[in-house]
Amino acid sequence: MNQGQAQFSSYILERVTEDKVEEAKALLADNFEKQEKGTFTQKDAAKFNSKIVILLKPDKVKEVQEVIKKFAENFKE
């Protein structure tokens, strides 16, 4: 995991509900693996977004979605 991924991971994990931390870690690990292989796409980002929102604290959903949207813009197919 590179420094940017570590920061993103910490950011996300601070905003998920306590009982969903392990599930969020697994989602993040899958995405980071795809990034390292060069296979991460905007579709992957959208899939991550749809899965992570159900793990987030309700008051953090909008904030995290904005960050993910900006992050996904960097991955053009």
OpenMM code with the backbone's topology and positions (N, CA, C; nanometers):
from openmm import Vec3, app, unit

residues = "MET ASN GLN GLY GLN ALA GLN PHE SER SER TYR ILE LEU GLU ARG VAL THR GLU ASP LYS VAL GLU GLU ALA LYS ALA LEU LEU ALA ASP ASN PHE GLU LYS GLN GLU LYS GLY THR PHE THR GLN LYS ASP ALA ALA LYS PHE ASN SER LYS ILE VAL ILE LEU LEU LYS PRO ASP LYS VAL LYS GLU VAL GLN GLU VAL ILE LYS LYS PHE ALA GLU ASN PHE LYS GLU".split()
positions = [
    Vec3(0.0859, -0.1175, 0.0000),
    Vec3(0.0000, 0.0000, 0.0000),
    Vec3(0.0899, 0.1230, 0.0000),
    Vec3(0.0654, 0.2118, -0.0956),
    Vec3(0.1449, 0.3339, -0.0997),
    Vec3(0.0888, 0.4392, -0.0035),
    Vec3(0.1576, 0.5514, 0.0073),
    Vec3(0.1186, 0.6535, 0.1047),
    Vec3(-0.0216, 0.7093, 0.0764),
    Vec3(-0.0532, 0.7343, -0.0492),
    Vec3(-0.1855, 0.7853, -0.0842),
    Vec3(-0.2962, 0.6869, -0.0489),
    Vec3(-0.2701, 0.5603, -0.0748),
    Vec3(-0.3674, 0.4570, -0.0412),
    Vec3(-0.3848, 0.4469, 0.1102),
    Vec3(-0.2761, 0.4589, 0.1828),
    Vec3(-0.2828, 0.4528, 0.3291),
    Vec3(-0.3656, 0.5689, 0.3835),
    Vec3(-0.3463, 0.6870, 0.3267),
    Vec3(-0.4240, 0.8034, 0.3703),
    Vec3(-0.5715, 0.7855, 0.3378),
    Vec3(-0.6006, 0.7377, 0.2171),
    Vec3(-0.7390, 0.7152, 0.1766),
    Vec3(-0.8036, 0.6101, 0.2660),
    Vec3(-0.7301, 0.5037, 0.2936),
    Vec3(-0.7801, 0.3974, 0.3793),
    Vec3(-0.8130, 0.4511, 0.5185),
    Vec3(-0.7225, 0.5257, 0.5764),
    Vec3(-0.7471, 0.5841, 0.7092),
    Vec3(-0.8691, 0.6745, 0.7072),
    Vec3(-0.8793, 0.7557, 0.6029),
    Vec3(-0.9925, 0.8473, 0.5880),
    Vec3(-1.1244, 0.7692, 0.5874),
    Vec3(-1.1307, 0.6653, 0.5055),
    Vec3(-1.2533, 0.5857, 0.4950),
    Vec3(-1.2832, 0.5139, 0.6264),
    Vec3(-1.1830, 0.4474, 0.6816),
    Vec3(-1.2052, 0.3667, 0.8020),
    Vec3(-1.2487, 0.4506, 0.9219),
    Vec3(-1.2099, 0.5760, 0.9260),
    Vec3(-1.2548, 0.6652, 1.0332),
    Vec3(-1.4023, 0.7000, 1.0192),
    Vec3(-1.4601, 0.6749, 0.9025),
    Vec3(-1.5969, 0.7161, 0.8753),
    Vec3(-1.6958, 0.6004, 0.8639),
    Vec3(-1.6474, 0.4779, 0.8737),
    Vec3(-1.7394, 0.3638, 0.8708),
    Vec3(-1.7852, 0.3311, 1.0125),
    Vec3(-1.8992, 0.2652, 1.0211),
    Vec3(-1.9479, 0.2235, 1.1518),
    Vec3(-1.8549, 0.1150, 1.2064),
    Vec3(-1.8435, 0.1110, 1.3380),
    Vec3(-1.7471, 0.0201, 1.4014),
    Vec3(-1.7657, -0.1255, 1.3612),
    Vec3(-1.8892, -0.1672, 1.3444),
    Vec3(-1.9147, -0.3076, 1.3122),
    Vec3(-1.8888, -0.3417, 1.1653),
    Vec3(-1.8524, -0.2430, 1.0848),
    Vec3(-1.8297, -0.2652, 0.9417),
    Vec3(-1.6851, -0.2414, 0.8988),
    Vec3(-1.5956, -0.2211, 0.9949),
    Vec3(-1.4564, -0.1890, 0.9635),
    Vec3(-1.3894, -0.2994, 0.8818),
    Vec3(-1.4066, -0.4240, 0.9199),
    Vec3(-1.3406, -0.5339, 0.8483),
    Vec3(-1.3911, -0.5454, 0.7043),
    Vec3(-1.5197, -0.5254, 0.6857),
    Vec3(-1.5759, -0.5296, 0.5506),
    Vec3(-1.5198, -0.4160, 0.4650),
    Vec3(-1.5063, -0.2981, 0.5246),
    Vec3(-1.4489, -0.1840, 0.4536),
    Vec3(-1.3024, -0.2096, 0.4189),
    Vec3(-1.2287, -0.2703, 0.5105),
    Vec3(-1.0877, -0.3029, 0.4834),
    Vec3(-1.0755, -0.3959, 0.3633),
    Vec3(-1.1658, -0.4932, 0.3538),
    Vec3(-1.1630, -0.5873, 0.2421),
    Vec3(-1.1922, -0.5166, 0.1095),
    Vec3(-1.2885, -0.4257, 0.1094),
    Vec3(-1.3194, -0.3490, -0.0116),
    Vec3(-1.1997, -0.2651, -0.0543),
    Vec3(-1.1385, -0.1999, 0.0420),
    Vec3(-1.0222, -0.1165, 0.0128),
    Vec3(-0.9071, -0.2009, -0.0417),
    Vec3(-0.8815, -0.3140, 0.0200),
    Vec3(-0.7722, -0.4006, -0.0236),
    Vec3(-0.7926, -0.4460, -0.1684),
    Vec3(-0.9156, -0.4795, -0.2036),
    Vec3(-0.9464, -0.5218, -0.3398),
    Vec3(-0.9182, -0.4091, -0.4386),
    Vec3(-0.9608, -0.2885, -0.4048),
    Vec3(-0.9371, -0.1747, -0.4935),
    Vec3(-0.7883, -0.1435, -0.5064),
    Vec3(-0.7169, -0.1474, -0.3961),
    Vec3(-0.5738, -0.1168, -0.3999),
    Vec3(-0.4981, -0.2199, -0.4830),
    Vec3(-0.5397, -0.3452, -0.4743),
    Vec3(-0.4770, -0.4498, -0.5552),
    Vec3(-0.4968, -0.4217, -0.7037),
    Vec3(-0.6185, -0.3828, -0.7406),
    Vec3(-0.6470, -0.3498, -0.8812),
    Vec3(-0.5654, -0.2287, -0.9255),
    Vec3(-0.5501, -0.1312, -0.8376),
    Vec3(-0.4703, -0.0135, -0.8715),
    Vec3(-0.3255, -0.0531, -0.8974),
    Vec3(-0.2715, -0.1375, -0.8125),
    Vec3(-0.1326, -0.1798, -0.8285),
    Vec3(-0.1111, -0.2594, -0.9565),
    Vec3(-0.2137, -0.3332, -0.9981),
    Vec3(-0.2058, -0.4105, -1.1224),
    Vec3(-0.2354, -0.3247, -1.2454),
    Vec3(-0.2862, -0.2034, -1.2221),
    Vec3(-0.3210, -0.1162, -1.3335),
    Vec3(-0.4538, -0.1491, -1.3972),
    Vec3(-0.5392, -0.2215, -1.3246),
    Vec3(-0.6684, -0.2621, -1.3811),
    Vec3(-0.7866, -0.1881, -1.3182),
    Vec3(-0.7601, -0.0925, -1.2310),
    Vec3(-0.8672, -0.0187, -1.1633),
    Vec3(-0.9311, 0.0785, -1.2614),
    Vec3(-1.0641, 0.0774, -1.2677),
    Vec3(-1.1380, 0.1609, -1.3631),
    Vec3(-1.2427, 0.2461, -1.2911),
    Vec3(-1.3064, 0.3335, -1.3682),
    Vec3(-1.4162, 0.4129, -1.3129),
    Vec3(-1.5301, 0.3223, -1.2690),
    Vec3(-1.5494, 0.2119, -1.3375),
    Vec3(-1.6536, 0.1160, -1.2976),
    Vec3(-1.6214, 0.0583, -1.1602),
    Vec3(-1.4947, 0.0309, -1.1360),
    Vec3(-1.4536, -0.0188, -1.0043),
    Vec3(-1.4807, 0.0857, -0.8970),
    Vec3(-1.4526, 0.2112, -0.9294),
    Vec3(-1.4771, 0.3195, -0.8335),
    Vec3(-1.6263, 0.3310, -0.8030),
    Vec3(-1.7100, 0.3191, -0.9059),
    Vec3(-1.8549, 0.3260, -0.8862),
    Vec3(-1.9041, 0.2086, -0.8013),
    Vec3(-1.8487, 0.0920, -0.8269),
    Vec3(-1.8860, -0.0271, -0.7496),
    Vec3(-1.8452, -0.0095, -0.6033),
    Vec3(-1.7248, 0.0423, -0.5816),
    Vec3(-1.6781, 0.0691, -0.4462),
    Vec3(-1.7716, 0.1672, -0.3770),
    Vec3(-1.8071, 0.2734, -0.4469),
    Vec3(-1.8949, 0.3761, -0.3911),
    Vec3(-2.0278, 0.3162, -0.3472),
    Vec3(-2.0861, 0.2323, -0.4310),
    Vec3(-2.2168, 0.1743, -0.3971),
    Vec3(-2.2075, 0.0800, -0.2778),
    Vec3(-2.0930, 0.0159, -0.2615),
    Vec3(-2.0763, -0.0768, -0.1487),
    Vec3(-2.0377, -0.0044, -0.0201),
    Vec3(-1.9521, 0.0966, -0.0312),
    Vec3(-1.9007, 0.1612, 0.0892),
    Vec3(-2.0081, 0.2466, 0.1577),
    Vec3(-2.1003, 0.3035, 0.0816),
    Vec3(-2.1998, 0.3919, 0.1430),
    Vec3(-2.2844, 0.3215, 0.2485),
    Vec3(-2.3062, 0.1919, 0.2317),
    Vec3(-2.3872, 0.1213, 0.3317),
    Vec3(-2.3072, 0.0889, 0.4581),
    Vec3(-2.1767, 0.1087, 0.4513),
    Vec3(-2.0907, 0.0827, 0.5665),
    Vec3(-2.0590, 0.2093, 0.6454),
    Vec3(-2.0892, 0.3238, 0.5867),
    Vec3(-2.0533, 0.4518, 0.6471),
    Vec3(-2.1497, 0.4955, 0.7564),
    Vec3(-2.0971, 0.5783, 0.8453),
    Vec3(-2.1828, 0.6459, 0.9418),
    Vec3(-2.2743, 0.7373, 0.8596),
    Vec3(-2.4028, 0.7415, 0.8913),
    Vec3(-2.4977, 0.8182, 0.8096),
    Vec3(-2.4577, 0.9638, 0.7847),
    Vec3(-2.3973, 1.0268, 0.8829),
    Vec3(-2.3612, 1.1675, 0.8669),
    Vec3(-2.2345, 1.1880, 0.7838),
    Vec3(-2.1719, 1.0803, 0.7384),
    Vec3(-2.0481, 1.0897, 0.6606),
    Vec3(-2.0656, 1.0529, 0.5135),
    Vec3(-2.1838, 1.0059, 0.4765),
    Vec3(-2.2066, 0.9556, 0.3413),
    Vec3(-2.1787, 1.0615, 0.2348),
    Vec3(-2.2389, 1.1773, 0.2454),
    Vec3(-2.2230, 1.2808, 0.1423),
    Vec3(-2.0763, 1.3230, 0.1294),
    Vec3(-2.0114, 1.3428, 0.2414),
    Vec3(-1.8706, 1.3830, 0.2419),
    Vec3(-1.7835, 1.2807, 0.1686),
    Vec3(-1.8008, 1.1545, 0.2005),
    Vec3(-1.7201, 1.0489, 0.1405),
    Vec3(-1.7515, 1.0337, -0.0082),
    Vec3(-1.8766, 1.0457, -0.0456),
    Vec3(-1.9129, 1.0355, -0.1871),
    Vec3(-1.8444, 1.1435, -0.2699),
    Vec3(-1.8321, 1.2634, -0.2158),
    Vec3(-1.7629, 1.3710, -0.2867),
    Vec3(-1.6151, 1.3380, -0.3057),
    Vec3(-1.5526, 1.2840, -0.2039),
    Vec3(-1.4116, 1.2466, -0.2129),
    Vec3(-1.3926, 1.1348, -0.3154),
    Vec3(-1.4791, 1.0357, -0.3121),
    Vec3(-1.4695, 0.9246, -0.4069),
    Vec3(-1.4902, 0.9749, -0.5490),
    Vec3(-1.5822, 1.0667, -0.5676),
    Vec3(-1.6076, 1.1226, -0.7004),
    Vec3(-1.4811, 1.1894, -0.7550),
    Vec3(-1.4149, 1.2677, -0.6729),
    Vec3(-1.2912, 1.3335, -0.7160),
    Vec3(-1.1826, 1.2312, -0.7446),
    Vec3(-1.1733, 1.1301, -0.6611),
    Vec3(-1.0751, 1.0249, -0.6783),
    Vec3(-1.0992, 0.9503, -0.8095),
    Vec3(-1.2236, 0.9187, -0.8391),
    Vec3(-1.2590, 0.8418, -0.9588),
    Vec3(-1.2292, 0.9191, -1.0872),
    Vec3(-1.2322, 1.0499, -1.0807),
    Vec3(-1.2040, 1.1307, -1.1999),
    Vec3(-1.0614, 1.1098, -1.2507),
    Vec3(-0.9744, 1.0615, -1.1637),
    Vec3(-0.8355, 1.0381, -1.2034),
    Vec3(-0.8176, 0.9084, -1.2817),
    Vec3(-0.9218, 0.8268, -1.2880),
    Vec3(-0.9124, 0.6988, -1.3569),
    Vec3(-1.0018, 0.7026, -1.4794),
    Vec3(-0.9407, 0.7318, -1.5916),
    Vec3(-1.0138, 0.7385, -1.7177),
    Vec3(-0.9877, 0.6113, -1.7945),
    Vec3(-1.0936, 0.5586, -1.8537),
    Vec3(-1.0794, 0.4345, -1.9308),
    Vec3(-1.0454, 0.4664, -2.0739),
] * unit.nanometer
topology = app.Topology()
chain = topology.addChain("A")
for resn in residues:
    res = topology.addResidue(resn, chain)
    for name in ("N", "CA", "C"):
        topology.addAtom(name, app.Element.getBySymbol(name[0]), res)
